[in-house]
Amino acid sequence: MSSQKYVNISRGPVIEKNRDLSQLNTMGVPVQAKRFTEIIKPRELSALYSSGFFEGTDPIILGGGSNLLFLNDPDRPVIKISIPGITITPTKEDLVLMKVGAGEAWHNVVSNAVENNLGGIENLALIPGTTGAAPIQNIGAYGVELDDCFHQLTAFHIQSGEFKTYRSEECRFGYRDSIFKQELKGKVVVCDVTLRLTKKNHQINTGYKSLAGYLQENCIEDPGIEDVFNAVVAIRQNKLPDPADIGNAGSFFKNPVVNESVFKRLQKTHSEIPRYRLGDDKYKIPAGWLIEQTGWKGKRVGNVGTYKNQALVLVNHGGATGKEIFEHAMRIRNSVREKFGVELQPEVNIVGRNE
């Protein structure tokens, strides 16, 4: 079906009917939205609210489409957030506040910070998606998480039509988690994110094993933020496929966190098991390692597969439906459960019905 358009009577953003979303999700799943609109300015959300657009609906909020899997055509309206803009404001301390529109590509934000010698997010280079999705997921990589440098965000409440500012403590950040994935899921739209970055005396984080190894192999003894940025980009490009080349949503599963008793049980039969200690009684186990040990790395089933260089990434070899990808993920999860007694949880947002 072709896409149809009409303009909201309140002179808000254009609403499209039967919009093809295959180019708006990095998995490349062919689905259509019955109603679709793109937001460029926050006030357009207010116009949608005034027109009654949100009444009785639970819209799907779409950023870069890199952290979700559509199982089928969504019945709910889809709102793509494309709010642009980056502004940098110095503070009285050796810090700056970088305010970023929710629609800005996250990697471009990291690049901008490094180019301006601003530290704090260089370890988060090349993470796909938009800035608005970053706090929802509390993105993290190579020993750093967003909440390490988060200051605040502005969110629009779709049921009240109000804009509200959320400071760090109000976001309830956890491992790949936040209040926006819990009680506020589907109830707010992130409009902008403000980060707290250093102007000098940067805290360089190179403790992550693969990052430290790369720097050592390349004889970088006293790395700066640009060195870390370049290293992370190189590592990720080697391990992860480009969605422009092959459909994928990045890391499909979270790294499971287990208590000490579970870890000791695993260590008895798998002495080489990698882990990252999170406290006195918590260990994070790489999900990619667990999946690789069950034989799924590089394996293809029909149109779906597990990436040859990183078992944590599921790929669409072409023509795969959301249901096929989901079923492949569940086969992997079952294998890990049977072999290790550990339950993998999807990191991507599963949208739709598994029928």
Residue frames relative to the residue before (quaternion, step in Angstrom):
aa qw qx qy qz dx dy dz
M 1.0000 0.0000 0.0000 0.0000 0.00 0.00 0.00
S 0.4432 -0.6958 0.4979 0.2674 3.54 -1.01 0.78
S 0.5318 -0.6228 0.4729 0.3252 3.52 -1.24 0.53
Q 0.1446 -0.7794 0.6068 0.0579 3.57 -0.95 0.97
K 0.1656 -0.8056 0.5644 0.0707 3.57 -1.04 0.67
Y 0.0789 0.7451 -0.6620 -0.0193 3.48 -1.32 0.48
V 0.4359 -0.6996 0.5050 0.2560 3.57 -1.14 0.58
N 0.5107 -0.6495 0.4748 0.3031 3.54 -0.90 0.96
I 0.5512 -0.6514 0.4105 0.3215 3.57 -0.96 0.86
S 0.6655 0.4893 -0.3133 0.4686 3.60 1.17 -0.43
R 0.4869 -0.6821 0.4090 0.3611 3.57 1.31 0.31
G 0.3354 0.7239 -0.5163 0.3114 3.52 1.02 0.83
P 0.7693 -0.3338 0.2431 0.4875 3.58 -1.21 -0.36
V 0.6029 -0.5650 0.4314 0.3623 3.53 -1.27 0.49
I 0.2278 -0.7470 0.6113 0.1280 3.56 -1.03 0.88
E 0.1544 -0.7887 0.5908 0.0703 3.57 -0.84 0.99
K 0.2752 -0.7396 0.5917 0.1649 3.54 -1.14 0.71
N 0.8530 0.0945 -0.0903 0.5053 3.56 -1.13 0.77
R 0.1906 0.8062 -0.5268 0.1906 3.56 0.88 1.04
D 0.4058 -0.7008 0.5402 0.2288 3.56 -0.87 1.03
L 0.1717 -0.8164 0.5483 0.0588 3.58 -0.76 1.09
S 0.3707 0.7712 -0.4672 0.2225 3.60 1.24 0.06
Q 0.7134 0.4076 -0.2512 0.5118 3.61 1.14 -0.59
L 0.6717 0.4937 -0.2875 0.4716 3.58 1.29 -0.04
N 0.6939 0.3080 -0.3049 0.5750 3.56 1.25 0.44
T 0.4730 -0.7347 0.4117 0.2589 3.55 -0.71 1.10
M 0.5512 0.5714 -0.4057 0.4529 3.59 1.24 -0.11
G 0.3629 -0.7622 0.4680 0.2614 3.59 1.24 -0.34
V 0.3264 0.7497 -0.5109 0.2653 3.58 1.13 0.61
P 0.3637 -0.7556 0.5017 0.2125 3.63 -0.75 0.99
V 0.2377 0.7496 -0.5826 0.2055 3.57 -0.27 1.29
Q 0.2716 -0.7486 0.5827 0.1621 3.54 -1.30 0.39
A 0.3091 -0.7212 0.5908 0.1878 3.55 -1.16 0.73
K 0.4566 -0.6878 0.4896 0.2806 3.57 -0.82 0.97
R 0.7732 0.0364 -0.0286 0.6325 3.56 1.15 -0.70
F 0.0125 0.8041 -0.5890 0.0793 3.55 -0.88 1.01
T 0.0857 0.7784 -0.6208 0.0358 3.55 -1.10 0.71
E 0.2769 -0.7550 0.5754 0.1490 3.56 -1.19 0.60
I 0.2401 -0.7870 0.5601 0.0960 3.55 -0.86 1.05
I 0.1498 -0.7928 0.5886 0.0503 3.56 -0.76 1.12
K 0.7870 0.1678 -0.0685 0.5897 3.58 1.10 -0.74
P 0.5851 -0.6111 0.3964 0.3566 3.61 -0.96 0.79
R 0.6340 0.5521 -0.3525 0.4110 3.60 0.98 -0.72
E 0.5513 0.5975 -0.4037 0.4197 3.59 1.21 -0.34
L 0.5867 0.5516 -0.3660 0.4664 3.59 1.17 -0.49
S 0.6321 0.5223 -0.3224 0.4730 3.56 1.05 -0.77
A 0.6359 0.5245 -0.3226 0.4652 3.58 1.04 -0.78
L 0.6288 0.5214 -0.3284 0.4741 3.58 1.02 -0.78
Y 0.6527 0.5179 -0.3106 0.4575 3.55 0.95 -0.89
S 0.6743 0.5063 -0.2934 0.4504 3.57 0.89 -0.94
S 0.6781 0.4938 -0.2880 0.4619 3.58 1.12 -0.65
G 0.5258 -0.6455 0.4041 0.3789 3.58 1.28 -0.19
F 0.3169 0.7924 -0.4765 0.2113 3.57 1.28 0.18
F 0.7410 0.4393 -0.2323 0.4516 3.60 0.95 -0.85
E 0.4805 0.6924 -0.4389 0.3116 3.60 1.20 -0.21
G 0.8570 0.0706 -0.0834 0.5036 3.54 -0.78 1.07
T 0.6387 0.5125 -0.3332 0.4673 3.60 1.21 0.33
D 0.1927 -0.7216 0.6511 0.1354 3.51 -1.33 0.41
P 0.1463 -0.8615 0.4771 0.0934 3.60 0.37 1.21
I 0.4054 -0.6539 0.5796 0.2686 3.53 -1.30 0.47
I 0.2245 -0.7809 0.5720 0.1121 3.56 -0.69 1.10
L 0.1131 -0.8233 0.5562 -0.0038 3.55 -0.59 1.21
G 0.1582 -0.7638 0.6190 0.0917 3.55 -0.90 0.97
G 0.8204 -0.0904 0.1033 0.5551 3.55 -0.33 -1.26
G 0.4500 -0.7144 0.4335 0.3149 3.56 1.30 -0.06
S 0.5063 0.7011 -0.3822 0.3257 3.57 1.25 0.33
N 0.7619 0.3402 -0.1961 0.5151 3.58 1.17 -0.18
L 0.6589 0.4665 -0.3323 0.4877 3.56 0.98 0.81
L 0.1894 -0.7487 0.6248 0.1147 3.48 -1.33 0.43
F 0.2494 -0.7554 0.5915 0.1316 3.56 -0.70 1.13
L 0.2904 -0.7603 0.5558 0.1696 3.58 -0.76 1.01
N 0.7841 -0.0646 0.0702 0.6133 3.57 1.16 -0.62
D 0.7164 -0.3995 0.3123 0.4792 3.60 -1.28 -0.04
P 0.3841 -0.7445 0.4914 0.2383 3.61 -0.66 1.01
D 0.3810 -0.7056 0.5529 0.2265 3.56 -1.01 0.87
R 0.6567 0.5216 -0.3005 0.4543 3.55 1.13 -0.67
P 0.5593 -0.5917 0.4411 0.3774 3.62 -1.10 0.51
V 0.2811 -0.7508 0.5796 0.1463 3.55 -1.15 0.72
I 0.0980 -0.7880 0.6074 0.0222 3.55 -0.87 1.03
K 0.1770 -0.7808 0.5924 0.0899 3.58 -0.58 1.14
I 0.2391 -0.7832 0.5628 0.1129 3.56 -0.76 1.10
S 0.0368 0.8179 -0.5671 0.0900 3.58 -0.52 1.25
I 0.2309 0.7982 -0.5218 0.1931 3.58 1.12 0.68
P 0.2169 -0.8167 0.5236 0.1080 3.64 -0.58 1.12
G 0.5258 0.6897 -0.4460 0.2214 3.51 -1.38 -0.18
I 0.0221 0.7570 -0.6528 0.0181 3.55 -1.11 0.86
T 0.0388 0.7819 -0.6207 0.0437 3.60 -0.79 1.03
I 0.1914 -0.7832 0.5868 0.0753 3.56 -1.01 0.90
T 0.0499 -0.8052 0.5905 -0.0241 3.56 -0.75 1.12
P 0.3530 -0.7356 0.5327 0.2249 3.62 -0.63 1.06
T 0.2589 -0.7256 0.6098 0.1859 3.57 -1.24 0.51
K 0.6794 -0.4796 0.3499 0.4313 3.56 -1.28 0.02
E 0.6669 0.4580 -0.2993 0.5059 3.57 1.19 -0.45
D 0.6656 -0.4782 0.3723 0.4355 3.58 -1.28 -0.23
L 0.5244 0.6181 -0.3927 0.4345 3.52 1.02 0.91
V 0.1518 -0.7328 0.6446 0.1564 3.53 -1.36 0.23
L 0.3139 -0.6887 0.6131 0.2265 3.51 -1.32 0.37
M 0.1202 -0.7820 0.6099 0.0440 3.56 -0.72 1.11
K 0.1329 -0.7923 0.5941 0.0410 3.56 -0.54 1.21
V 0.0652 -0.8329 0.5480 -0.0424 3.56 -0.63 1.18
G 0.4642 -0.6644 0.5134 0.2821 3.56 -0.96 0.87
A 0.5889 -0.6348 0.3765 0.3292 3.55 -0.98 0.87
G 0.6845 0.5072 -0.2907 0.4356 3.59 1.13 -0.51
E 0.4866 0.6674 -0.4405 0.3518 3.59 1.23 -0.10
A 0.4937 -0.6413 0.4949 0.3163 3.58 -0.97 0.84
W 0.5189 -0.6887 0.4050 0.3040 3.57 -0.71 1.07
H 0.6644 0.5092 -0.3320 0.4349 3.61 0.81 -0.87
N 0.6169 0.5374 -0.3488 0.4570 3.60 1.07 -0.65
V 0.6174 0.5365 -0.3365 0.4667 3.57 1.09 -0.69
V 0.6506 0.5016 -0.3117 0.4775 3.59 0.94 -0.88
S 0.6453 0.5190 -0.3166 0.4626 3.59 0.94 -0.88
N 0.6390 0.5334 -0.3153 0.4558 3.57 0.98 -0.87
A 0.6554 0.5121 -0.3127 0.4587 3.57 0.94 -0.88
V 0.6760 0.4921 -0.2976 0.4607 3.59 0.86 -0.96
E 0.6437 0.5293 -0.3222 0.4492 3.60 0.97 -0.82
N 0.7227 0.3921 -0.2230 0.5236 3.57 1.18 -0.62
N 0.4593 -0.7121 0.4150 0.3313 3.58 1.33 0.34
L 0.4137 0.6688 -0.4960 0.3680 3.55 0.93 0.97
G 0.2190 -0.8352 0.4989 0.0747 3.55 -0.64 1.13
G 0.5107 0.6583 -0.4814 0.2721 3.52 -1.29 0.47
I 0.8060 0.2383 -0.1137 0.5297 3.58 1.06 -0.70
E 0.3575 0.7679 -0.4767 0.2352 3.60 1.24 0.17
N 0.6298 0.5355 -0.3369 0.4507 3.62 1.10 -0.57
L 0.6767 0.4964 -0.2757 0.4686 3.58 1.24 -0.38
A 0.2927 0.7809 -0.4988 0.2361 3.57 1.22 0.46
L 0.8629 0.2008 -0.1599 0.4353 3.50 -1.33 0.59
I 0.3911 0.6577 -0.5319 0.3626 3.59 1.13 0.51
P 0.3981 -0.7435 0.4767 0.2482 3.61 -0.64 1.03
G 0.6182 0.5692 -0.4075 0.3575 3.54 -1.29 0.29
T 0.5495 -0.6120 0.4719 0.3177 3.50 -1.39 0.04
T 0.6756 -0.5166 0.3538 0.3894 3.53 -1.30 0.39
G 0.6201 0.5720 -0.3511 0.4062 3.60 1.00 -0.71
A 0.6711 0.4912 -0.2951 0.4704 3.57 1.14 -0.60
A 0.5231 0.6913 -0.3976 0.3007 3.59 1.17 -0.54
P 0.7311 0.3966 -0.2741 0.4828 3.66 0.75 -0.84
I 0.5622 0.5910 -0.4007 0.4173 3.60 1.09 -0.54
Q 0.7484 0.3776 -0.1780 0.5154 3.54 0.94 -0.98
N 0.2046 -0.7584 0.5570 0.2696 3.56 1.25 -0.58
I 0.0794 -0.8523 0.5166 0.0208 3.52 0.72 1.18
G 0.0350 0.7996 -0.5980 0.0428 3.54 -1.15 0.63
A 0.1134 0.7753 -0.6164 0.0783 3.54 -1.23 0.53
Y 0.8738 0.0881 -0.0568 0.4748 3.54 -1.21 0.66
G 0.7817 -0.4004 0.1684 0.4476 3.53 0.87 1.08
V 0.7079 0.3917 -0.2496 0.5320 3.61 1.27 0.06
E 0.1133 -0.7674 0.6258 0.0815 3.57 -1.13 0.71
L 0.6725 -0.5158 0.3405 0.4071 3.55 -1.18 0.53
D 0.6688 0.5335 -0.3285 0.4002 3.59 0.86 -0.88
D 0.5112 0.6389 -0.4208 0.3918 3.61 1.27 -0.20
C 0.8043 0.1972 -0.0937 0.5527 3.59 1.12 -0.61
F 0.4161 0.7215 -0.4579 0.3108 3.58 1.26 0.30
H 0.2101 -0.7706 0.5904 0.1160 3.57 -1.06 0.82
Q 0.7319 -0.3196 0.2357 0.5537 3.58 0.70 -1.08
L 0.1589 -0.7598 0.6137 0.1442 3.54 -1.34 0.08
T 0.3323 -0.6944 0.5952 0.2303 3.51 -1.35 0.30
A 0.0330 -0.8065 0.5900 -0.0194 3.56 -0.84 1.00
F 0.3253 -0.7209 0.5854 0.1786 3.53 -1.19 0.73
H 0.2719 -0.7591 0.5725 0.1487 3.58 -0.82 1.03
I 0.3695 -0.7927 0.4425 0.1983 3.55 -0.41 1.24
Q 0.6933 0.4725 -0.2979 0.4553 3.63 1.07 -0.47
S 0.7485 0.3513 -0.2151 0.5197 3.60 1.16 -0.46
G 0.3989 -0.7313 0.4681 0.2950 3.59 1.21 -0.41
E 0.5546 0.6270 -0.3770 0.3965 3.58 1.26 0.25
F 0.3333 -0.6888 0.6041 0.2226 3.53 -1.27 0.55
K 0.0235 -0.8051 0.5924 -0.0182 3.57 -0.93 0.91
T 0.3489 -0.7176 0.5679 0.2021 3.53 -1.15 0.77
Y 0.1331 -0.7818 0.6069 0.0528 3.57 -0.97 0.95
R 0.2431 -0.7480 0.6025 0.1356 3.55 -0.78 1.06
S 0.7595 -0.4297 0.2393 0.4257 3.55 -1.27 0.34
E 0.7018 0.4802 -0.2894 0.4394 3.58 0.78 -1.00
E 0.6454 0.5258 -0.3214 0.4512 3.59 1.14 -0.55
C 0.6252 0.5670 -0.3323 0.4209 3.59 1.20 -0.44
R 0.2417 -0.8106 0.5021 0.1802 3.61 1.27 -0.30
F 0.0687 0.8350 -0.5392 0.0859 3.53 0.78 1.04
G 0.0331 0.7526 -0.6571 0.0276 3.52 -1.17 0.78
Y 0.7265 -0.3825 0.2964 0.4879 3.56 -1.25 -0.21
R 0.8218 -0.1556 0.0146 0.5480 3.56 -0.44 1.34
D 0.6362 0.5149 -0.3043 0.4874 3.55 1.08 0.72
S 0.0720 0.7659 -0.6377 0.0385 3.53 -1.31 0.43
I 0.6933 -0.4455 0.3533 0.4427 3.55 -1.29 0.06
F 0.6382 0.5540 -0.3140 0.4327 3.58 1.20 -0.57
K 0.6570 0.4305 -0.3096 0.5359 3.58 1.33 -0.10
Q 0.6784 0.4538 -0.2697 0.5109 3.54 1.32 -0.15
E 0.8695 0.0178 -0.0224 0.4931 3.61 -0.62 -1.08
L 0.7166 0.4076 -0.2676 0.4988 3.61 1.15 -0.38
K 0.3469 0.7539 -0.4951 0.2571 3.59 1.24 0.22
G 0.8404 0.1322 -0.1301 0.5092 3.56 -0.78 1.07
K 0.6465 0.5460 -0.3143 0.4302 3.58 1.26 -0.04
V 0.7765 0.2369 -0.1412 0.5666 3.58 1.24 -0.33
V 0.2512 -0.7170 0.6265 0.1740 3.52 -1.35 0.39
V 0.3326 -0.7320 0.5585 0.2041 3.58 -0.72 1.05
C 0.2077 -0.8101 0.5417 0.0849 3.57 -0.76 1.09
D 0.7885 -0.0857 0.0607 0.6060 3.58 1.06 -0.70
V 0.2123 -0.7551 0.6116 0.1037 3.53 -1.30 0.51
T 0.1566 -0.7838 0.5955 0.0814 3.58 -0.92 0.92
L 0.1746 -0.7982 0.5747 0.0470 3.54 -0.80 1.13
R 0.3071 -0.7218 0.5933 0.1806 3.56 -1.20 0.62
L 0.0150 0.8332 -0.5461 0.0861 3.57 -0.32 1.31
T 0.4615 -0.6906 0.4893 0.2657 3.56 -1.18 0.58
K 0.3735 -0.7218 0.5431 0.2112 3.55 -1.14 0.76
K 0.7810 -0.0297 0.0293 0.6232 3.57 1.18 -0.56
N 0.7612 0.3190 -0.2671 0.4975 3.56 -1.31 0.13
H 0.0968 0.8428 -0.5205 0.0968 3.55 0.94 0.94
Q 0.3638 -0.6953 0.5741 0.2339 3.55 -1.10 0.72
I 0.1705 -0.8146 0.5514 0.0578 3.55 -0.26 1.28
N 0.1408 -0.8025 0.5784 0.0405 3.56 -0.69 1.13
T 0.1131 0.8043 -0.5701 0.1235 3.57 -0.36 1.27
G 0.3506 0.7910 -0.4472 0.2268 3.57 1.22 0.40
Y 0.5548 0.6127 -0.3979 0.3981 3.58 1.18 -0.45
K 0.5824 -0.6640 0.3430 0.3198 3.56 -0.74 1.13
S 0.7186 0.4462 -0.2762 0.4564 3.60 0.71 -1.01
L 0.6312 0.5238 -0.3310 0.4665 3.59 1.10 -0.66
A 0.6552 0.4981 -0.3084 0.4770 3.57 0.91 -0.90
G 0.6477 0.5319 -0.3145 0.4458 3.57 1.00 -0.83
Y 0.6463 0.5195 -0.3193 0.4587 3.57 0.96 -0.86
L 0.6676 0.5025 -0.3058 0.4565 3.58 0.88 -0.92
Q 0.6531 0.5095 -0.3119 0.4654 3.57 1.00 -0.81
E 0.6597 0.5182 -0.3065 0.4498 3.57 0.93 -0.90
N 0.7423 0.3770 -0.2101 0.5125 3.55 1.11 -0.66
C 0.4903 -0.7230 0.3915 0.2891 3.57 1.31 0.51
I 0.3992 0.6736 -0.5086 0.3580 3.57 1.01 0.87
E 0.1386 -0.8596 0.4906 0.0337 3.56 -0.05 1.34
D 0.7917 0.1600 -0.0816 0.5839 3.61 1.03 -0.67
P 0.0579 -0.8721 0.4850 0.0306 3.58 0.56 1.17
G 0.2645 -0.7174 0.6205 0.1740 3.50 -1.24 0.66
I 0.7384 -0.4128 0.2660 0.4622 3.58 -1.25 -0.01
E 0.6345 0.5227 -0.3468 0.4517 3.61 1.05 -0.62
D 0.6161 0.5368 -0.3417 0.4642 3.57 1.08 -0.72
V 0.6595 0.4981 -0.3038 0.4740 3.58 0.93 -0.89
F 0.6288 0.5393 -0.3220 0.4583 3.57 0.97 -0.88
N 0.6937 0.4737 -0.2818 0.4636 3.59 0.79 -1.00
A 0.6402 0.5283 -0.3232 0.4545 3.57 1.03 -0.79
V 0.6624 0.5030 -0.3061 0.4631 3.58 0.90 -0.92
V 0.6336 0.5265 -0.3267 0.4632 3.58 0.97 -0.84
A 0.6751 0.4994 -0.2974 0.4542 3.57 0.88 -0.93
I 0.6583 0.5089 -0.3110 0.4594 3.59 0.94 -0.88
R 0.6901 0.4836 -0.2867 0.4558 3.57 0.87 -0.98
Q 0.6491 0.5145 -0.3296 0.4531 3.59 0.96 -0.77
N 0.6563 0.5081 -0.3095 0.4641 3.57 1.11 -0.62
K 0.7570 0.4119 -0.1990 0.4665 3.56 1.03 -0.81
L 0.7981 0.3161 -0.1252 0.4974 3.57 1.00 -0.84
P 0.4350 -0.7088 0.4886 0.2640 3.60 -0.96 0.81
D 0.4737 -0.6393 0.5284 0.2961 3.54 -1.21 0.60
P 0.4693 -0.6931 0.4639 0.2899 3.63 -0.72 1.00
A 0.5860 0.5756 -0.3741 0.4306 3.59 1.20 -0.44
D 0.6992 0.4425 -0.2531 0.5013 3.56 1.23 -0.51
I 0.7907 -0.0539 0.0706 0.6057 3.57 1.00 -0.84
G 0.5184 -0.6831 0.4184 0.2994 3.57 -0.78 1.03
N 0.2510 0.7398 -0.5995 0.1741 3.55 -0.95 0.95
A 0.3317 -0.7384 0.5553 0.1908 3.54 -1.28 0.40
G 0.6146 -0.5351 0.3542 0.4587 3.57 1.14 0.53
S 0.7998 -0.2159 0.1873 0.5279 3.57 -1.10 -0.68
F 0.2965 -0.7955 0.5025 0.1635 3.58 -0.53 1.15
F 0.7831 0.2519 -0.1291 0.5537 3.59 1.06 -0.74
K 0.4948 -0.6021 0.5327 0.3299 3.53 -1.30 0.45
N 0.4844 -0.5925 0.5380 0.3535 3.54 -1.25 0.41
P 0.3849 -0.7531 0.4733 0.2462 3.62 -0.54 1.06
V 0.2427 -0.7350 0.6166 0.1437 3.53 -1.15 0.73
V 0.0504 -0.8162 0.5752 -0.0234 3.58 -0.68 1.13
N 0.5103 -0.6270 0.4801 0.3405 3.55 -1.23 0.42
E 0.7257 -0.4716 0.2832 0.4132 3.56 -1.27 0.26
S 0.6395 0.5352 -0.3435 0.4321 3.59 0.97 -0.76
V 0.6459 0.4983 -0.3164 0.4841 3.59 1.01 -0.79
F 0.6538 0.5175 -0.3207 0.4493 3.57 0.93 -0.87
K 0.6502 0.5121 -0.3223 0.4595 3.60 0.93 -0.86
R 0.6223 0.5317 -0.3393 0.4636 3.58 1.05 -0.73
L 0.6688 0.4939 -0.2936 0.4718 3.57 0.93 -0.89
Q 0.6647 0.5320 -0.3033 0.4279 3.55 0.97 -0.86
K 0.5835 0.6001 -0.3691 0.4039 3.60 1.12 -0.58
T 0.7750 0.3147 -0.1662 0.5223 3.56 1.01 -0.84
H 0.7617 0.2113 -0.1329 0.5979 3.59 1.26 -0.31
S 0.1459 -0.8522 0.4979 0.0670 3.56 0.42 1.25
E 0.6852 0.4955 -0.2783 0.4556 3.58 1.16 -0.58
I 0.3754 0.7653 -0.4727 0.2236 3.60 1.23 -0.02
P 0.3560 -0.7359 0.5297 0.2261 3.63 -0.73 0.98
R 0.0466 0.8010 -0.5947 0.0500 3.57 -1.10 0.60
Y 0.2058 -0.7335 0.6335 0.1352 3.53 -1.34 0.39
R 0.3271 -0.7703 0.5150 0.1856 3.54 -0.51 1.17
L 0.1907 -0.8090 0.5518 0.0692 3.56 -0.80 1.07
G 0.7840 -0.1041 0.0892 0.6055 3.56 1.25 -0.12
D 0.7759 -0.3558 0.2412 0.4618 3.54 -1.29 -0.20
D 0.8299 0.1741 -0.0569 0.5270 3.59 1.02 -0.70
K 0.6651 0.4858 -0.3050 0.4782 3.61 1.18 0.40
Y 0.0333 -0.7797 0.6253 -0.0039 3.53 -1.06 0.88
K 0.2528 -0.7366 0.6066 0.1599 3.55 -1.03 0.83
I 0.1713 -0.7891 0.5871 0.0574 3.56 -0.77 1.13
P 0.4569 -0.6869 0.4777 0.3021 3.65 -0.77 0.90
A 0.4140 -0.7227 0.4995 0.2384 3.56 -0.64 1.14
G 0.6094 0.5727 -0.3533 0.4194 3.57 1.05 -0.72
W 0.6399 0.5182 -0.3216 0.4676 3.58 1.04 -0.77
L 0.6414 0.5266 -0.3200 0.4570 3.58 0.94 -0.89
I 0.6728 0.4958 -0.2927 0.4646 3.57 0.93 -0.94
E 0.6457 0.5295 -0.3191 0.4482 3.57 0.97 -0.86
Q 0.6578 0.5230 -0.3109 0.4440 3.59 1.01 -0.80
T 0.6775 0.4651 -0.2969 0.4864 3.60 1.18 -0.42
G 0.6028 -0.6367 0.3274 0.3522 3.58 1.28 0.24
W 0.5161 0.6827 -0.4027 0.3247 3.58 1.21 0.20
K 0.5052 0.6683 -0.4359 0.3289 3.62 1.13 -0.37
G 0.8417 0.1370 -0.1391 0.5034 3.55 -0.80 1.08
K 0.5344 0.6498 -0.3990 0.3646 3.59 1.25 -0.05
R 0.1677 -0.7863 0.5904 0.0710 3.56 -1.04 0.87
V 0.0575 -0.7607 0.6462 0.0202 3.53 -1.10 0.85
G 0.8144 -0.0821 0.0187 0.5741 3.59 -0.28 1.22
N 0.8166 -0.2146 0.1865 0.5023 3.56 -0.79 -1.06
V 0.6829 0.4722 -0.2626 0.4916 3.59 1.30 -0.18
G 0.0425 0.8101 -0.5845 0.0177 3.55 -1.12 0.59
T 0.4238 -0.6256 0.5760 0.3118 3.50 -1.43 -0.03
Y 0.5235 -0.6938 0.3893 0.3049 3.57 -0.70 1.09
K 0.5542 -0.6674 0.4039 0.2904 3.54 -0.96 0.96
N 0.7487 0.3950 -0.2182 0.4856 3.60 1.09 -0.64
Q 0.7934 0.1148 -0.0527 0.5955 3.59 1.24 -0.28
A 0.3373 -0.7954 0.4744 0.1689 3.55 -0.32 1.30
L 0.5917 0.5969 -0.3594 0.4056 3.57 1.23 -0.33
V 0.6848 0.4759 -0.2626 0.4854 3.57 1.28 -0.35
L 0.1951 -0.7532 0.6190 0.1076 3.55 -0.86 1.02
V 0.1506 -0.8186 0.5525 0.0447 3.57 -0.94 0.88
N 0.3460 -0.6892 0.6026 0.2053 3.50 -1.29 0.63
H 0.2574 -0.7996 0.5260 0.1331 3.58 -0.37 1.23
G 0.7097 -0.4093 0.2464 0.5177 3.57 1.29 -0.04
G 0.8518 0.1488 -0.1288 0.4854 3.54 -0.74 1.09
A 0.4628 0.6900 -0.4531 0.3231 3.61 1.22 0.07
T 0.3512 -0.7013 0.5783 0.2244 3.54 -1.12 0.72
G 0.6562 -0.5000 0.3819 0.4167 3.54 -1.27 0.29
K 0.6328 0.5399 -0.3308 0.4458 3.56 1.03 -0.77
E 0.6369 0.5260 -0.3294 0.4574 3.61 1.00 -0.80
I 0.6630 0.5011 -0.3012 0.4675 3.56 0.94 -0.90
F 0.6489 0.5202 -0.3130 0.4586 3.58 0.97 -0.88
E 0.6637 0.5024 -0.3082 0.4605 3.58 0.92 -0.88
H 0.6146 0.5318 -0.3418 0.4719 3.59 1.07 -0.70
A 0.6468 0.5204 -0.3114 0.4624 3.57 0.98 -0.89
M 0.6730 0.4943 -0.3036 0.4588 3.58 0.96 -0.82
R 0.5961 0.5409 -0.3665 0.4666 3.60 1.10 -0.56
I 0.6468 0.5087 -0.3107 0.4757 3.55 0.99 -0.85
R 0.6592 0.5154 -0.3132 0.4492 3.58 0.89 -0.92
N 0.6472 0.5196 -0.3158 0.4598 3.57 0.99 -0.82
S 0.6419 0.5324 -0.3203 0.4493 3.57 1.00 -0.82
V 0.6614 0.4972 -0.2986 0.4756 3.57 0.97 -0.90
R 0.6356 0.5283 -0.3300 0.4561 3.58 0.99 -0.83
E 0.6867 0.4975 -0.2836 0.4477 3.57 0.89 -0.97
K 0.7261 0.4453 -0.2499 0.4603 3.60 0.94 -0.85
F 0.8263 0.2463 -0.0851 0.4992 3.57 0.91 -0.94
G 0.3880 -0.7167 0.4940 0.3030 3.59 1.16 -0.41
V 0.5517 0.5788 -0.3871 0.4591 3.56 1.24 0.54
E 0.2930 -0.7727 0.5437 0.1466 3.57 -0.88 0.97
L 0.2522 -0.7614 0.5798 0.1428 3.59 -0.68 1.08
Q 0.1854 -0.7680 0.6050 0.0984 3.54 -1.09 0.80
P 0.5056 -0.6564 0.4578 0.3224 3.62 -0.88 0.87
E 0.3341 -0.7098 0.5842 0.2080 3.53 -1.10 0.77
V 0.6444 0.5092 -0.3224 0.4707 3.58 1.11 -0.62
N 0.4791 -0.6452 0.5161 0.2963 3.53 -1.25 0.48
I 0.2394 -0.7776 0.5686 0.1209 3.58 -0.61 1.15
V 0.0801 -0.8183 0.5691 -0.0103 3.58 -0.58 1.18
G 0.7456 0.3815 -0.2924 0.4616 3.58 -0.77 1.02
R 0.5700 -0.5928 0.4674 0.3245 3.53 -1.40 -0.15
N 0.2924 -0.7336 0.5872 0.1777 3.55 -1.00 0.88
E 0.1015 0.8184 -0.5478 0.1405 3.55 -0.02 1.35
